[in-house]
């Protein structure tokens, strides 16, 4: 099955401009085009785009994603580089998650603190 750029944009919550940019940057190397130059995506393209979005959404820079893609395209000899890059990125994501968890705990503490103040304020008015 093939998909138009609009269908893919809608499916991934991206703009068509973003997809064209990713293509221009070489992040979508296997996109096929019609005779008139219209991009047609297949299921393999969607799978790869899902990984690109995952890496981008977790903070990997476009140039690093491109490097990863280039290594993937080189074949088996570059697989250790791919694994190293993904492991490094995983550590980065884990650090982000730990920082977010600390921030969430602070927010929860403040919610509890202000909720208790509100409760005491209401109880004080009723007395």
N, C-alpha and C positions, 0 to 999 in steps of 0.2 A: 504494500500500500504506500502511496506517496501523499505528501501533504504540501499545501501552499505555505508561503512565508507567514501569511495572516493566520492560518490555522495553528502553525507552530508557535507564533507569538502569543496567541490566545491561550494555548495549552500550557505554556510556561510562564505566563504573566509578564512577558517581555514586550517591548515595542518592535515593530519591524525594523526600525532604525538600529536598534541594538543588535538584532540578528545580522543585519547587513554589516555592521561594524565588526562583529565577531568573525564573519566570513572574510572581510577585508584584512583582518589581523591574522588570518590563517588558522583560526581556531575550529573551523568547520571544513576540513580538507576534502571530505568525500561528497559534498553537496553536488548534486547533478543539476544541470540546467537544460531547459528546453531549447529548441533551435532558436527561439527568440530571446534567449538569455534569462528566462524566468527560473528562479530557484525552485527545485523540487526536493523535498526532504523525504527520506525513508526511515524505517524503524531504527536502523543502525545509527543514522544521524541523530535521531531523537535520544537514543541511549547515550551517545557521546555528549550531546548538548546538555543532558541531565547532569553529567559529571562536570562539565564546564560550569554550569550554574551552581552546583554544589561547591566547587572549589572557589568560585568568585564570591558566593554568598558567605563563605567562611573566611574571607579575607585574603585569598591568594591573588596576587597581582596578575594582570593579563600576560606580562612577559614571562612569568613563571609557568602559567598554564600553557603558553606556547612552547616553552622549553620542554615541559612534560610531554606534550603532544609530539614534538620532534623526536624525543627519545623513544616514545611508543612506536613511531613510524620507522625508526632505525632497526627495530627487531630485538631478538633475544639478547644480544650483547649489551644493550642499554637497559635491560630490565632492572638490574641492581640500582641504577641511577633513579629510575622511576620509583622504586620502592623507597629509596632514601628520601627522595623529595616528598613522597606521601607521608612517610613517618615523621619527617620534620614538620610538615603541615599539621599532622595529627596532634603533635605536641603543642603547636601554636593554638589549635582549636581547644585543646584541653585547658590551656592557660586562660583562654577567653572564657570558657565555661566556669572555671574556678572564680574568676573575677566577677562574672555575672552572678554567681551564687552568693558571693560576699555582698554584692549590691542588693540582691533580693532579700537577704537576711536583714540588712539595714532598713530597707523599705518596710518589711514585715514588722520590724521592731517599732518603727515610727507609726505604722498603722495601729498597732496595739497601744502604743503610748497615747496617741491622739484619741483613739476610741475610748480608752479609760478616762481621759480628761472629759470627753463629752458625756460619758456615763455619770461621772461625778458631778458635772455641771447640772445635768437633768435631775439627779437625786437631790442636789442642794436646793434647787428651785421648788421641789415638791415638798420639802420638809417644813 
